[in-house]
């Protein structure tokens, strides 16, 4: 559920898109799923970096064969909708995604599709003169040309975007694949003394009382905090040890001040915003919680 931003004009400022635009004080995460088809190559190491909102995932592969090993990797969105012009995450296509192979930038193959009730409607959208991704500014006359599915006109459809790359690992050699993108986290303004805050911290293996004490040390009488949840799904990470580094700026993308970062499996004894180490037996993804004060430290 979305709620208009009320109290803090400097935080979560409204996007100026027409007279009725409004921003939101909470939004759901839009995770970018990363996958790797290694073929006969073996994944030796996985490292993940979160710097502010920027994510970098590096995988080191080893080809032990006498011939080159073809590999492929991809990044894909979930099926997404557009709810309003005031969404901070209005563009969910991750158009800034980039990848490299041994430090060399790679050009992706890009796929954009439209879906409604689980059905691919890309062709029907094209026949009506519409692009596959949801568009709040779409021509009403073109929308009227759309057919119906089970009696429902799909003028509110879901979009899907995927990027893919391929390369060859030389015989008896190692290679490093990297994918970079700017994450769209779930975020909310949360009362410091609330069940919602406790739940978010506990879900990331933290101690709510200890985090509260830490926040009260860094800001005068904090009542609300900004909570961000970064979901980083990795389809090829099956019970693997992963090197993770989280680095947050003094002032984040919404002018709040990161104080503590939490990840299950990674110790943070100083309750700091910057943390790094190895997460053991990580399975299919990582979830990072960043708690920020709204007051100037």
C-alpha positions in Angstrom: 0.0 0.0 0.0 1.2 3.5 -0.8 0.9 6.6 1.3 1.6 10.2 0.3 4.7 11.7 1.9 3.7 14.2 4.6 6.1 15.6 7.1 9.6 15.8 5.6 9.9 17.8 2.4 13.7 17.2 2.1 13.1 13.4 2.3 11.3 11.5 -0.4 10.5 14.8 -2.2 7.6 14.7 -4.7 8.4 14.2 -8.3 7.2 17.2 -10.3 5.2 15.4 -13.1 2.0 17.3 -13.5 -0.3 18.8 -10.9 -1.4 15.5 -9.3 2.1 14.0 -8.8 3.0 12.7 -5.4 5.9 10.8 -4.0 5.5 7.8 -1.6 6.9 7.2 1.8 7.3 3.4 1.1 7.8 1.3 -2.0 8.4 -2.4 -2.7 11.7 -3.7 -3.8 12.3 -4.4 -7.5 15.1 -7.0 -7.5 17.2 -7.6 -10.5 17.8 -11.4 -10.8 21.2 -12.5 -12.0 21.9 -15.8 -13.6 24.9 -17.6 -15.0 25.2 -20.5 -17.4 28.7 -21.7 -16.9 28.7 -24.7 -19.1 31.9 -26.7 -18.4 33.5 -23.9 -16.5 33.4 -23.9 -12.7 32.4 -21.0 -10.5 35.3 -20.6 -8.0 34.4 -17.3 -6.2 31.5 -14.9 -5.9 31.8 -11.4 -4.5 29.1 -8.8 -4.1 29.5 -5.1 -3.4 26.8 -2.6 -2.4 28.0 1.0 -2.5 25.1 3.3 -1.8 22.5 1.9 -4.1 25.0 0.6 -6.7 25.4 -3.2 -6.8 28.4 -5.0 -8.3 28.4 -8.8 -8.6 31.7 -10.6 -9.6 32.0 -14.3 -10.4 35.4 -15.9 -11.0 35.2 -19.0 -13.3 37.8 -21.6 -14.1 37.9 -23.6 -17.3 39.9 -26.8 -16.8 39.2 -28.2 -20.3 41.6 -28.2 -23.2 39.2 -26.2 -25.3 37.4 -22.9 -24.8 34.3 -23.0 -22.6 31.3 -20.9 -23.8 29.5 -19.2 -20.9 26.4 -16.9 -20.7 25.0 -14.7 -18.0 21.9 -12.6 -17.7 20.0 -10.1 -15.6 16.2 -10.0 -15.5 13.5 -8.1 -13.8 10.4 -9.5 -12.2 7.1 -8.7 -14.0 6.4 -5.1 -12.9 3.6 -2.6 -13.0 3.6 1.2 -12.9 1.4 2.6 -10.1 1.9 6.3 -10.4 4.1 9.1 -11.6 5.2 9.8 -8.0 7.0 6.4 -7.7 10.6 6.8 -6.8 11.1 3.5 -8.7 9.0 4.6 -11.7 11.6 3.3 -14.2 12.0 -0.4 -13.4 13.8 -1.4 -16.6 17.3 -1.2 -15.0 18.5 0.6 -18.2 21.8 1.4 -16.5 22.8 -2.3 -16.1 26.3 -3.1 -17.4 28.5 -6.1 -17.6 32.2 -6.9 -18.3 34.2 -9.9 -19.0 37.8 -9.8 -17.8 37.4 -6.0 -17.4 36.1 -5.5 -21.0 32.7 -4.0 -21.3 30.2 -6.3 -23.0 27.2 -5.3 -25.1 23.9 -7.0 -24.0 21.1 -8.5 -26.0 18.0 -6.8 -24.6 14.5 -8.3 -24.3 11.4 -6.3 -23.4 8.0 -8.0 -23.1 4.5 -7.2 -21.9 2.4 -9.6 -19.8 -1.2 -9.7 -18.6 -2.5 -12.5 -16.3 0.6 -14.5 -17.1 0.1 -14.3 -20.8 2.7 -12.7 -23.2 0.8 -9.8 -24.9 3.8 -8.2 -26.6 2.4 -8.9 -30.1 -1.0 -7.5 -29.2 0.6 -4.3 -27.8 2.7 -3.9 -30.9 -0.4 -4.3 -33.1 -2.0 -1.5 -31.1 1.0 0.7 -31.6 2.2 0.4 -28.0 5.6 -0.5 -26.6 5.8 -3.6 -24.4 6.6 -1.8 -21.1 3.8 -0.1 -19.1 3.5 3.6 -19.9 1.3 6.0 -18.0 1.5 8.4 -20.9 0.2 5.9 -23.4 -2.2 7.2 -26.0 -5.8 6.5 -24.9 -6.8 5.8 -28.5 -4.2 3.1 -28.8 -5.2 1.6 -25.5 -8.8 1.4 -26.8 -7.6 -0.9 -29.6 -6.4 -3.5 -27.2 -8.4 -6.8 -27.1 -9.7 -8.3 -23.9 -8.6 -11.4 -21.9 -11.4 -13.1 -20.0 -13.5 -10.0 -20.5 -10.7 -7.8 -19.0 -9.0 -5.1 -21.1 -5.3 -5.2 -20.4 -4.6 -1.4 -20.3 -2.8 -2.0 -17.0 -0.3 -4.7 -18.0 3.1 -5.9 -16.6 6.5 -5.3 -18.1 9.5 -7.6 -18.2 13.1 -6.8 -19.2 16.1 -9.1 -19.6 19.7 -8.5 -20.5 22.0 -11.3 -21.6 25.7 -11.6 -22.5 28.0 -14.4 -23.7 31.8 -15.0 -23.9 34.3 -17.8 -24.1 36.8 -18.8 -21.3 40.1 -19.8 -22.7 41.4 -23.3 -22.2 43.0 -23.9 -18.8 42.3 -20.3 -17.8 40.2 -18.3 -15.3 37.9 -15.4 -16.2 35.9 -12.8 -14.2 32.4 -11.8 -15.1 31.0 -8.6 -13.5 27.4 -7.2 -13.6 26.7 -3.7 -12.3 23.4 -1.9 -11.7 21.7 0.6 -9.5 19.3 -1.2 -7.1 15.7 -0.2 -6.5 15.3 -1.2 -2.8 12.2 -1.5 -0.7 12.1 1.5 1.6 9.9 2.9 4.2 9.7 5.5 7.0 9.3 3.5 10.2 8.8 4.5 13.8 11.9 3.6 15.8 9.8 2.1 18.6 7.5 -0.1 16.5 6.8 -3.7 15.7 7.6 -3.0 12.0 11.1 -1.8 12.9 11.7 -4.8 15.2 10.5 -7.2 12.5 12.8 -5.8 9.8 15.9 -5.9 12.1 15.1 -9.4 13.3 14.7 -10.7 9.8 18.3 -9.6 9.2 19.6 -11.3 12.3 20.0 -8.0 14.2 19.2 -6.9 17.8 16.4 -4.2 17.7 17.3 -2.8 21.2 21.0 -2.6 20.3 20.2 -0.8 17.0 17.8 1.6 18.8 20.6 2.5 21.3 23.0 3.0 18.4 20.6 5.4 16.6 20.0 7.4 19.7 23.7 7.8 20.1 24.1 9.3 16.6 21.0 11.5 16.4 19.0 13.6 18.8 15.7 12.0 19.7 15.1 10.0 16.5 11.4 9.1 16.2 11.4 7.8 12.6 14.1 6.1 10.6 14.4 5.2 7.0 14.7 1.5 6.4 15.9 0.1 3.1 15.9 -3.6 2.1 18.2 -4.5 -0.8 17.3 -7.9 -2.3 20.1 -9.3 -4.5 18.9 -12.6 -6.0 21.6 -14.8 -7.6 20.2 -17.8 -9.4 23.7 -19.5 -9.6 24.5 -19.1 -5.9 23.7 -22.5 -4.3 24.9 -22.8 -0.7 28.1 -20.8 -1.6 30.4 -18.7 0.6 30.2 -15.2 -0.7 32.4 -12.2 -0.1 30.2 -9.2 0.7 31.1 -5.5 1.2 28.5 -2.8 2.1 29.6 0.8 1.9 27.1 3.6 2.5 27.6 7.4 2.1 27.1 9.9 4.9 24.0 11.1 3.2 22.0 8.7 1.0 19.9 9.1 -2.1 17.0 10.4 0.0 19.1 12.7 2.2 18.9 10.4 5.2 22.0 9.3 7.0 22.9 5.6 7.0 23.8 4.3 10.5 23.6 0.5 10.5 23.8 -2.2 7.8 22.6 -5.7 8.6 23.0 -9.0 6.7 22.3 -12.5 8.1 25.5 -14.4 8.4 27.7 -11.3 8.5 28.8 -10.0 11.9 28.6 -6.2 12.6 29.7 -5.8 16.2 30.1 -2.1 15.9 26.6 -1.6 14.4 28.1 0.5 11.6 26.8 1.4 8.1 29.9 0.0 6.4 30.5 -3.8 6.9 32.3 -6.5 5.0 33.2 -10.2 5.3 32.2 -13.6 4.2 28.6 -14.9 4.2 28.7 -18.6 4.5 26.4 -21.0 2.7 24.4 -18.2 1.0 21.6 -19.7 -1.1 20.1 -18.0 -4.1 20.5 -14.5 -2.9 21.4 -11.9 -0.3 19.2 -9.4 1.6 20.8 -6.3 3.1 19.0 -4.0 5.5 20.2 -0.4 5.8 18.8 1.7 8.7 19.2 5.5 8.3 18.6 8.4 10.7 16.5 11.3 9.4 18.5 13.7 11.7 21.9 15.1 10.9 24.5 13.2 12.8 
